[in-house]
């Protein structure tokens, strides 16, 4: 080092000016190594299907529907076998994902605006029919952290004063208060989506808009929320795909709806195209991709077997959903997780993965799934809850107002009209066929007490007795029920 110092000063070094210049470069090389470029922030893509059932993907057991791109996502990441939606219908589940809060805490407990029967035993509470501006969403948190944010697709969390751009999203395309499109073929007549050419398919269009957003924001971190309208009614699909699946129908198949199958394939194509775009732009290695559904599959549009019934019900078919998470460099390819998780958990999971701390504490009912994704540990929580003080009289297998708790292997359901309960061991009886309430009174008491205490903790609203209820008449008019069910 002394010789280096002397060389730098030109002491005892022939031709010192030239040597000095050379040694300056040498010293620069000896100096602290230039700091490595910081790793790019993690992008987030959250794709949410509408009414997609637990077994509606090939990777979840379907022998009729085809989903090669989502299957590939499962092979690359983690597939959850006990993932649940926050509610048996859509608006509450979406609010729960975006805020990390139980629908009961938000008082958003039915699809907006809901549809009570004509002669109910119980009157639904005065619940909230929009996502309040005071709520802090995933988009708020990520936007504050420098992310570009977009909601492309179904919103259904209130009218224009409560649209996505009022909740932290820079861009809102196709999001309105509507629960579904009038048609999947242009002209769509969706106020927040510029019209496409006649005959354009809505699912394809949303995928194209998603890729356009990614392209435009490739130089900065982004949060893309893609809540598809598919596979919600109306059943509309491309004719060639419909014919493809009609030709696949065989006797004895549980799932046989060719139009629905075609809708799934189109949605699956958007997942493949988005991942292709991420790879083309060299963004794939630092983009978290999540695929989920907002509630169980609608019966009889699809079959959720072995689960009991589907959307709108109090049983597993109404709330157990597919969930796949791919976090490059973190999730082990092809892994399967059997731990029970719920939609609210995506809130803290995404923020922790993205390294965003501000706002994480707002998701008070959310538990980060990062330990499961890293396979470094389990979750401390061992119970999940549902609160639905409404009627689903127009869904096949629908429900009257109820609450439920899933703790360990057991699930208890309490019906509010007569306070009866049902108890199931989901490990032994996934289809919820064998009610154990009469055999296990101590377990019933334990779970019922916990459910009641939880309702107090979150401030859940309860229905009240209807003084005008006429027991000589049905709770709902059959004609009105059929009309609603066909929407």
Secondary structure, DSSP 8 states (H G I E B T S, - for coil): -HHHHHHHHTTT-TTHHHHHHHHHHHHHHHS-----------EEEEEEESS--TT-SGGGT-SSS--HHHHHHHHHSEEEEEEE-SSSSHHHHHHHHHHTS-HHHHT--SSSS----TT-SEE------S--TTS--HHHHHHHTT-EEEEES---S-SGGGSGGGTT-SEEES-SS-SS-S-SBS----TTS---STT-BHHHHHHHHHHHHHHHTTTS-EEEEEE--TTSSS----HHHHHHHHTT--TT-S---HHHHHHHHHHHHHHHHHHHHHHHTT-GGGEEEEEEESS---TTTS--TTS-S-TTSSSHHHHEEEEEEEETTTS-TTEEE-S-EETTHHHHHHHHHHT--TTGGG-TT----HHHHHTS---S--EEEEEE-S--TTSTT---SEEEEEETTEEEEEETTT--EEEEETTT-TT--S--TTT-HHHHHHHHHHHHHHHHHHT----EE-TT--TTS-SS-HHHHHHHHT-
